[in-house]
């Protein structure tokens, strides 16, 4: 389950894909399939949340892993590379790892 909390010890990936609006749904479907078929079964996977921008030009993957090492290990897997190569055929990606600095609720 996704937990956004300064006390939770997880590694957060935020990956912002830039895509042409006509291909946004295709990218969302590819990322959803990758999550269901592969990512959720890998060691250290916690959660993935796919967001689509209302203008159709971006897709954001907010994912959590138990550790940075768990996240980095996924790139050694051919099945993960296959999914990521497919995503990069549709869009450009800007991804970084984050720690939660603040949460505030009303």
C-alpha positions as CSV (number, residue, x, y, z in Angstrom):
1,X,0.0,0.0,0.0
2,X,1.2,3.5,-0.8
3,X,2.2,5.4,2.3
4,X,3.3,9.0,2.0
5,X,4.8,9.7,5.4
6,X,8.1,11.2,6.6
7,X,8.5,8.3,9.0
8,X,8.1,5.5,6.5
9,X,11.4,4.1,5.3
10,X,10.9,3.6,1.6
11,X,12.5,4.8,-1.6
12,X,10.2,6.8,-3.8
13,X,10.5,6.9,-7.6
14,X,8.8,9.8,-9.4
15,X,9.1,9.3,-13.1
16,X,7.6,12.0,-15.3
17,X,7.0,10.8,-18.9
18,X,6.4,13.4,-21.6
19,X,4.2,12.0,-24.4
20,X,2.2,13.2,-27.3
21,X,-1.5,13.3,-26.3
22,X,-2.5,10.8,-28.9
23,X,-0.3,8.2,-27.2
24,X,-1.0,8.9,-23.5
25,X,-3.5,6.1,-23.1
26,X,-1.1,3.7,-24.7
27,X,1.6,4.6,-22.3
28,X,-0.7,4.4,-19.3
29,X,-1.7,0.9,-20.5
30,X,1.9,-0.2,-21.0
31,X,2.9,1.0,-17.5
32,X,-0.2,-0.6,-15.9
33,X,0.7,-3.9,-17.7
34,X,4.3,-3.7,-16.6
35,X,3.2,-3.2,-13.0
36,X,0.8,-6.1,-13.0
37,X,2.9,-8.5,-15.0
38,X,6.4,-7.8,-13.6
39,X,7.0,-5.0,-11.1
40,X,4.6,-6.1,-8.4
41,X,6.3,-9.5,-8.2
42,X,9.8,-8.2,-7.7
43,X,11.6,-8.2,-4.3
44,X,11.2,-4.9,-2.6
45,X,8.2,-3.6,-4.6
46,X,5.8,-1.6,-2.4
47,X,3.4,0.2,-4.7
48,X,2.9,2.0,-8.0
49,X,0.5,4.8,-8.9
50,X,0.1,6.0,-12.4
51,X,-1.2,9.5,-13.0
52,X,-2.2,11.0,-16.4
53,X,-2.2,14.8,-16.9
54,X,-5.4,16.4,-18.0
55,X,-3.6,18.0,-21.0
56,X,-2.6,14.6,-22.3
57,X,1.1,15.4,-22.4
58,X,2.4,13.7,-19.3
59,X,2.2,10.5,-17.4
60,X,3.6,10.2,-13.9
61,X,4.6,7.0,-12.1
62,X,4.8,7.4,-8.4
63,X,6.3,4.2,-7.1
64,X,7.7,3.0,-3.8
65,X,10.4,0.4,-3.2
66,X,11.7,-1.0,0.2
67,X,15.2,0.3,-0.6
68,X,17.2,2.0,-3.3
69,X,19.1,-1.3,-3.8
70,X,15.8,-3.1,-4.6
71,X,14.9,-0.4,-7.1
72,X,18.3,-0.4,-8.8
73,X,18.3,-4.2,-9.1
74,X,15.2,-4.2,-11.4
75,X,17.3,-2.8,-14.2
76,X,19.3,-6.0,-14.4
77,X,16.2,-7.9,-15.4
78,X,15.4,-8.4,-19.1
79,X,11.7,-8.3,-18.5
80,X,11.9,-4.9,-16.8
81,X,14.2,-3.6,-19.6
82,X,11.6,-4.7,-22.2
83,X,8.8,-2.8,-20.5
84,X,11.0,0.3,-20.0
85,X,12.2,0.2,-23.6
86,X,8.6,0.1,-24.7
87,X,7.8,3.1,-22.6
88,X,10.8,5.0,-24.0
89,X,9.5,4.3,-27.6
90,X,6.4,6.3,-26.6
91,X,7.7,9.0,-24.4
92,X,10.7,10.7,-22.8
93,X,11.3,10.0,-19.1
94,X,12.6,12.2,-16.3
95,X,13.0,10.0,-13.2
96,X,14.6,10.6,-9.8
97,X,14.5,9.0,-6.4
98,X,13.0,10.9,-3.5
99,X,12.4,10.9,0.3
100,X,9.3,12.5,1.7
101,X,10.2,15.8,3.3
102,X,6.7,17.0,4.4
103,X,3.1,15.8,4.6
104,X,0.2,18.1,5.5
105,X,-3.4,17.3,5.7
106,X,-6.5,19.3,6.2
